[in-house]
């Protein structure tokens, strides 16, 4: 990444100049977001209670963003930067790609990649492979979208215990789950329950977008709730995080439904318009013979933390920037399935100066290095599931 004015602040992650700035509150993070929007409405900005991630379309903007963060007293921390994506190997990628585009509601990008148009959920890449793998993967995907969008996706008949599982032409599975309104009260009618409570607002100007983000941050700080506030060109996405709208889950002295109603009212006062089609949640499921061991390994691999709830095996990004991963037990008598390579793989793009150390840590945690070349390393977890570490 040449010519960056503040190299300690910025890294290229998955091809995009990216920085994270620690912040003591949502409101202070939203102040930085407002300044970044003034520099580049195309920036992707993720405001969290502990800081703000900024991704800019060009290196030329990095100096000005760093100056804005410094003026606000915010500290950069490049050590937390990464991007998680999914790779699907297939004898004929063109045969499975349309299925996933419909299921996810993604857009095609370069080289056959499918990308979330809101740049929140993991990118899906496709790679040709003639290796025969007839048995079910041990990794599958959950996608939750509004019920009307699930119906519109038209991915074929569903099967499975809950009647939501679908498979592409190679047998790769996705649970495509219909979400619904957060509640029956019109005061929260803009919010969809897609495993988390999500509201997406379209805005007509940068000042309107900036003001909505700031007001949502102010209301969430006042309520003591760790709301996720994401800004994309012309859009503000407000998200509780998975299950966090439920009081028994978040365990806070906060009424999320009241907060959601107040945020919705503020959005309407500012003239923003809810888009009920946009909410989406994507997570990965991993079958494991030893759930505890693999949970520990993957938490270390991804820099995640373990969900503390009893009986819940999720691991999640402490900044709620990456997809959640859920571990579930597999019948250990299925030895052929346990031995077969998955067609779904996980890729983790990290800053180039941290990739080698990440690989070393995974090997120390019980991983097995399978390949390493051209700034890309493939590591197998203790049960043979593969993940790749990409530098930059």
N, C-alpha and C positions, 0 to 999 in steps of 0.2 A: 504494500500500500504506500505508494510514493507521494511525496509532497504534502503529507498531512501535517498540519501545523502543530498538533498536539499528539504525537505518536503514542504517548503513554495513555491517552484517553480512548483511543479508537483501535478497533481491529476489523478486518474483513472476515465476516462469518457468512458462509454460504453465498459468497460473492457480493455481499452488501456491507458498506461501511456502517459499523454498529458501535454504540457506546451505552454503558449503564452508569447512571449517576445516583448515588445514595441520596435519599431525601427523608426528612423526619416525619413527613405527613403527606397525605394525598394532595392537600391544597398546595403545598410547596412544589410537589411534582407537577401539578396542573399548571402552576405558574411557568415552569420551564416549558411545558407542552405548548402553552400559548405563545411563548416567544419563538419556539421552533416553527410553529405554524406560520408565524409572520415571515419567517425566512424561507419556508418551503411547505406549501399545502400538501405536497405529495409525500412528505415524511410519514413514516409509520411510528407512532408513539404509544407506548404502553405505560400507563401511570399505575403504580402500585403503592401500598402504604409505606414500603421501605425504600422506594426509589422509582426511577423512570428509565426505561429503555428507549433509545432513539435510533432509528434506522433511516438513513438519508439516501436519496437517489444518486448523489454525486459527492466525491471527495471534497469538492470545492466548498461545501457547506460545513465541513467539520470544525473549522476554526471558529466560525461565528457561533455555532452551537456550544462549543466548549467555553467560549467567552461568556455566553449567556448563563451557563451553569455556574461558572466561577463567580459571576456577579451575584448570583443567588446563594452562594456559599455551599454549593452541592459538590460532593466529592466523587470522582470517577472510580469505578472498580471493574477493570476488564476481566478479572478472574471468573466472573459469573457468566460470561457470554458463551452461548452455544445455540445450535439449531438442530432440532430432531426431525428426521424425515423417514418415510417408509419406502422400501424398494420391493417391487414385485417382479420376480423372475418368471419368465414364461417362454415356451417354444415359439409363441406368436404374440408378442405384446399388443399388436394392433387388434387382436381378438378380445382382449380383456380390458383394454383401456376405456372403451366407451361405457362399459358397465360401471366402472369406478367413477367416471366423470358424472354419470347420472346419480349414483348413490351418494356421492359427496357434495354434488352441486358445485364442483370446481370448474376452473377454466384451463384450457390447454395453454402451455407455455413452450419455450424452446425445447428441442430434442425430445418431444413427446412427454414432457413433464406435465403433471396436473398440479395446479397451484390454487390454494384458497384465495379467492379474489379479495378477501379482507386481510390476508396475510396474518392469520391467527393460528390456524390449525396446520398440522404437518403436511409438507409437500409429499406427493406420491410420485415416485420415479419407476420406470419400467426398464427391465434389462432382459435381453434375449438369453435363454439357456435351454439346451436340448436335453438336459439331464432328466431322466424319468423319476418323478416323485408322485406316485399315485395316491398316497394316503393323505389324510387330513393334516393340515399344518397344526403346529402347536401355538401359533400366533394367529389371532384374528382381530378384526377391527369392530368397534362399536361406533355407530354414527347416529346421533339424535338430531332430528330436524322437525320443524312444525309439521303437523299431520298432513296438511295440504301439500307440502313440498315432498313428503315421503310418497304420497299418492302420485304426484306429478312425475317423480323420478322413474316410475314404471320399470322396475328392475326384475320383474318376473314374480312367480309364485314364491311365497315364503314357506319355511318349514321350521322344525325345531320345537322345543317345549313351549316357547312363548309366541310362536308364530311370527317371528320377526327376522329370522335368519335367511339370508340369500347367498348364492354362490356364483362366482363368475365362471367362464367356460373351463377354467382349469381346476375349479373346486375351491378356490380361495374364498373364505367366508367373511361376511359382514352382517352384523345385527343392525338393521336399519330400523330404528325405533321412532315411532311418532310421538312428538311432544305435544303440548297443549298449553292453554292459558295458565298463568300462575295461579289464578283464582277466579271466582265468579264476580268479583267486585269490579265495576268499571274503573275504579280509581287505580287499578293495576292492570288495566286492559292492554297496555302496550308491552307487557312482559310475557315471555314464553318460558315454560318450564321444560328445558332440554337437559335434564339432570342437574342443571343449575338454572337460576333465574336470569334471563338475558333480555335486554331491551336494546334495539338498534334504531338510532335516529338519524334521518337525513337532514342535513343543514344546507342553507343557501349561501352562506358566506363564512369566511374565516372568523370574523368577530362573533357570529352566532355560535359557531362550533367551539371556539375558545370559551365563551361565556357558559355554555352548557357544561363543558368539562369542569370548569371551575366551580359552578354551582353544585354539580353532582359530588365533587370532591368535598366541598364545604359541608354539605348535608351528611355525607358518609362519615367524615371526621367527627362531626357533632354527635352522630348516633353511635360512634365507636365501632363502626362496621368496616371491614377491609374490602371495600368495593374495588372491582377491577374496572379501570377506565381506559379504553383503547380509542385512539383517534386515527382515522384513515381519511383520505381525501373525501370531504363532503359527508363523512359519517362519524358518529360517536357511538361506540358500543359499551354498554354498561352490563356488568356480569357479577353475579354473586360468587362464582366459583362453584365447583361440583358439590351439590347437597347443602351448600352453606346458607341458603335461604331458610333452612329449617332450624328452628331454635335449638332443638335437641342435638343437632350436629355442631352448630357453631359455638354453642355454650357461652355466648356473650350476653351481656345485659343490653340487648338490642332487639328491636322489633323490625325484622326485615320488611315485612309487608307495609308497615308504616313508612319506612324509608323509601321503598319502591313507589308508593303513592306520592310522596313529597317530590321525588325526582321526576316522576311523570308530570306532575303539575308544573314544575319548573320548566321542563322541556316544552310543554304546551305554551306557557307564558312567553317563552323565547321564540316561538314560532317553528320549532323543530317538528318533523313528521316521523312517526314511528313506521318502520318497515317490518311487518310481521313475517316476511319471507326469509329474512337474513339469519336469525339465530341458528347456531349449529354447535354441536359438541362432538368431539372425536377423542376416543381413547383406545388403548391397545390392551388386549387380553393375552395372557401368556399362560399356557398349561405347564404345570410343573410337577415332577415327581416329589420334590422336596420344596414345598412352597416357601418355607422360612429361609432356606439357603439361597434360593434364587431371588427372593425378595431383597435380601441383603446385598447380593451381587448387583442387581439392576439398580438399586438405589445408589450404590457407589458409582456405577457406570454412568448414570445420568445426573449425578449430583442432586438426587431427590431425597425426600424424607418420607418416613413411613407414617401412614394414617394411624393415629393413636386409638381410634375407635375399636372396641372389642369385636372380633369377628370380621373385621374389614381388612382386606389384604392389599388395598391400594397403596401405591407410592406416588408422590406428586412433587412437582417443582415448587420449592418454597416460595418462589416469586410468582407462581401461577402463570408462567410463560410457555411451558411445554405441555405436551399431552400427558394425561394420567396413564398409568400402567396398573392393571389389575392382575394379580396372580391367582390361579385357581388350580385345584389338584387334578391330575390326570390318573387314569387307571394304569398303574405300573405294570400290569400284565400285558399292556399293549407295547411290547418290546420293539416290534417293527416300526411302529409310529414314533417311538422315542428315538430310534436310531436314524430315521429319515431326516435329511436336511429340509428345513422349511423353504417354501417358495417366497414367504414374506420375511424380509430382513429389516433391521433398524440401522439407520445411519445417524451419526452424531457429528456435526460440523463444529469444530472448536477453533479458537485462534491458533495460528500456526506455531506460536511460541509455547503453546501449552499441550499440543497434541501428543508429543513423545512421552511426556510425563503422565498423561491420562492413560496411555497404553500400558506403561509400566505399572500403574496402580491397578489396572484390571487384571494383569497377570498375577500380581501379588495377591489379589482378592480371589484367585482360583480360576481365572480365565486362561485360555490357551491360544497363543498367537498362531494363526493359520497362515497369514500372508502379510507382507509389509513392503510396499513399494509406491513410488510416485506420490508421497505424502498421504497415503491411504493405508490403513492397517485393518485387517479383519481378525476379530477375536471371537472365540467360541466361549459361551458361558459354561458353567460346570455340567450342564445337561446337553450341550451341543448347539444351542441356539446361537446364531451368529449376529454380530453387530460390527459395524465398520466405524472407525474413527477417521474423520477427514480433517486435514489441516487447512484452515482458511476457507 
